[in-house]
Amino acid sequence: MLLLLHGCARARQPVSIGAISATVPADFVPMAPERIARLREAALSTDPSVDVAMVGRKPPGEPLPWMYLQRAELSPSVSAPITVGALLERTVTELRATLREGGLEVQRATTTTVGDTLELCSVTRPSPTSAKGAPVSSFSCARLWVSAASRKVHTASVVCLSLEAEPDECERIVGSRALTPGDAANLDATY
């Protein structure tokens, strides 16, 4: 019982980028710049025009769990007037398709309306045919909104990877997320 209480009371530090923050254990260290660069390149591979920034943390000397926060802005392509809500729903549908097409098995996914934003949270793992090594789970929550000023779609995400059998820290990290979307356009507004 004392060990369990000690684990829950572990000191934590905030990590933030732009509008999103989360907390990680105080001993987590910044991820190597090369790994952040690879993650950023992967995010840009789907659309090089996206403005992406990332920051990540990991435990010292351990490969897992590791996490990163990502902030992105993109100019959506629309051919006819659409509501902001419909545009965000379309973007969430595209994100869900990207997960499936990326060789990931979606264990659970939810989409929630939070004020004038949409939030997509998911837990995925590599599909059994593509998995190599110990089974790893990815926990993520992404908030999406349209900026009333720039008219760009903004996303702010927290992502955490852990061994499938050891999800507790990633659940704490994703659960600690906080977002301040700023000038989010009303979901009923026309884009």
Long-range contacts (C-beta under 8 A, 24 or more apart in sequence): 12-176, 15-55, 15-57, 15-67, 15-69, 16-55, 16-69, 17-53, 17-54, 17-55, 17-69, 17-70, 17-71, 17-156, 18-53, 18-71, 18-156, 19-71, 19-154, 19-156, 19-179, 19-180, 19-181, 19-182, 20-69, 20-71, 20-143, 20-156, 20-157, 20-158, 20-177, 20-178, 20-179, 21-69, 21-177, 21-178, 21-179, 22-67, 22-69, 22-158, 22-173, 22-174, 22-176, 22-177, 22-178, 23-172, 23-173, 23-176, 24-57, 24-67, 24-173, 25-59, 25-169, 27-59, 27-60, 28-57, 28-58, 28-59, 28-60, 28-67, 29-57, 29-58, 29-59, 29-60, 30-55, 30-56, 30-57, 31-56, 31-57, 31-58, 31-66, 31-68, 36-68, 39-68, 39-70, 43-70, 43-72, 46-98, 47-74, 49-74, 49-75, 50-74, 64-136, 64-161, 64-162, 64-163, 64-166, 65-160, 65-161, 65-162, 65-163, 65-166, 65-169, 65-170, 65-173, 66-160, 66-161, 67-158, 67-159, 67-160, 67-161, 67-170, 67-173, 68-158, 68-159, 69-156, 69-157, 69-158, 69-159, 70-155, 70-156, 70-157, 70-159, 71-154, 71-155, 71-156, 71-157, 72-154, 72-155, 72-157, 73-147, 73-150, 73-152, 73-153, 73-154, 73-155, 74-152, 74-153, 74-155, 75-151, 75-152, 75-153, 76-152, 76-153, 76-191, 78-191, 81-190, 81-191, 82-190, 82-191, 83-187, 83-188, 83-189, 83-190, 83-191, 84-116, 84-146, 84-185, 84-186, 84-187, 84-188, 84-189, 84-190, 84-191, 85-118, 85-187, 85-188, 87-146, 87-153, 87-191, 88-117, 88-118, 88-144, 88-145, 88-146, 88-153, 88-187, 89-118, 91-118, 91-144, 91-153, 92-118, 92-120, 92-144, 95-120, 95-142, 96-120, 96-122, 99-124, 103-127, 103-129, 103-130, 104-138, 107-137, 113-187, 114-143, 115-181, 115-184, 116-145, 116-181, 116-184, 116-185, 116-186, 116-187, 117-143, 117-144, 117-145, 117-179, 117-181, 117-184, 118-143, 118-144, 118-145, 119-143, 119-144, 120-144, 121-174, 125-164, 134-163, 134-164, 135-163, 135-164, 135-165, 136-161, 136-162, 136-163, 136-164, 137-161, 137-162, 137-163, 137-164, 137-167, 137-170, 139-167, 139-170, 139-171, 139-173, 139-174, 140-174, 141-174, 141-177, 143-179, 143-181, 145-181, 145-184, 145-185, 146-184, 146-185, 146-189, 146-191, 147-182, 147-183, 147-184, 147-185, 148-183, 148-184, 148-185, 148-189, 149-183, 151-185, 151-191, 154-181, 156-181
